[in-house]
């Protein structure tokens, strides 16, 4: 099969592999997805930057996650909305490569950022006596490593190790996993191992140890008649765990298809079947801000204050208006 990276691909021809109404439906769904993703993640970024005191060690990582999710929506979902409305990828080969690169890169950054969050929780809960103190500087160092590590795997196809090209119903672009070549197979194997299985293994290891440690500590405290002192950690663990579950639900189907192609190169996957997992993966930026909004009271109150243009006044646990807040007239 001819490589999908050749410049003589006809990217302006109208494909006949999908009904026109199908492209319209995909365009509408991706438009809604783009709006929600951009709005939700801009809200997270706005709240963080407006309330500098929010930028502790953990929230710096959350801010990075919001930025990567925003870029997935801007460089991936927005482009796919337009191309599906047109019914073909009419923007040219260069834009196709850019979109494939951007979605791959920022998707990897999101997964590795979640891995960093899991590792941070593991050190705080499981190694409290090791002197591990996460601070903003350390978080930033970890994020720099994450972004550089993911950049290597995203740039490699641009340099000839695999490629980026049209996929499925030919209105979106991604890694050329359909390309039948050993160069491409070697990249997909290494990519799956180092960019999916390794982070997943780290996450599973961290959270299995976190849950065991917290259960032991809580049981010990209860036997001594004390009060649970890990409520803050339990809250953070539940929030990050919810983000991880949402991410894997979105990305596992796409990864599974990529693995199937590597294991069985002769298999034929219908275009629609090949396309839907990638479109489903593009919905992942929607969920993290919602999870953060539902699980973080301080963030929720600051978000409502911004959305109401300052008219919402946070209350304390007794339902009394916070005295330190300035009342803004309606």
Residue, then its C-alpha position, 0 to 999 in steps of 0.5 A: x500500500x502506498x504511504x499516506x505521506x506522499x505529497x500527491x495525495x488527493x486531499x481535495x477530492x470528495x470521499x465516497x466512503x461516508x454519506x454526506x449526512x454522516x459528515x454533517x452529523x460529525x461536524x455538528x458533534x465536533x462543533x459542540x465538543x470544541x465549544x465545550x472544550x475551549x470554554x471549560x479549559x479557558x475557565x480553568x486557566x482564567x481562574x488559576x491566573x486570576x487567583x494566584x494563590x491557587x497556583x500551588x504545586x498541584x494546581x500548577x500541574x492542573x494548569x498545564x493539563x488545561x493548556x494541553x487540553x485547550x490545544x487539543x480542542x483548538x488544533x484538533x477538534x476545531x479543524x475537524x469541525x470545518x473539514x467535516x462540514x466540507x466533507x473532505x480534508x480540503x486544507x492541504x497536506x501541511x495542515x493535515x500534518x500539523x493537526x496530526x502532530x498537534x493532537x498526538x503531542x498534546x494528547x501525550x502531554x495530557x497523559x504524562x501530566x496525569x501520570x505526574x499527578x499520580x506520582x506526586x500523590x504516591x510520594x505524598x501519601x506513601x513516602x511521607x517520611x522520605x522528606x518529599x516536599x512537592x513545591x511549585x519549582x519541583x512541579x515546573x521541573x517535572x512539567x518541563x520533562x513531560x513536555x520535552x519527552x512528549x515532544x520527542x515522540x511527536x516530532x519523530x514522525x516528522x523526521x521519517x520515523x512513521x508519519x502523519x496523514x489522513x485517517x478513517x473517513x479522510x476528514x481528520x489526520x493522525x499517526x499513519x498507523x494504516x501505513x504498512x511498513x516496518x519503519x512505521x511498525x517499529x515506531x508504533x510498537x515503541x510508541x505504544x510501549x513508552x507512551x501508553x503502557x509505561x505511563x499506565x503501568x506507573x499510574x496503576x502502581x502509584x494508585x494501587x500503593x496509594x489505596x493500600x497505604x490510605x486503607x492501612x493508615x485509616x484503619x490504624x487511626x480508627x483502632x486508636x479512636x482518632x479522626x481521619x486525618x487524610x481527608x485532603x489527600x483522599x479528596x485529591x486522590x479521588x479527583x485525579x483518579x476521576x481524571x485518569x478514568x475519563x482519559x482512559x475511557x476516551x483514549x483506550x479504543x484508539x490505542x487498541x485499534x493501533x495495537x491491532x494493526x501492528x499485531x495483524x498488519x493484514x487486517x481490514x478495518x472499515x473507515x468508520x470503525x477506524x475513525x470513531x475512536x479518534x473522534x471519541x478521543x477528541x472529547x477528552x478535553x471536555x471532562x477534566x474541567x468538569x471533574x475539577x469544578x465538581x470536586x474542588x470547592x474553592x475552584x467552583x466558587x471562583x468559577x461562579x464568581x467569574x461567570x457571574x461577573x463578580x455577583x456571586x459571593x462565596x459563603x462559608x460552611x455555615x452559609x454566612x457571606x465571607x466577610x473578606x469578600x467585597x460585595x459587588x452590587x447587582 
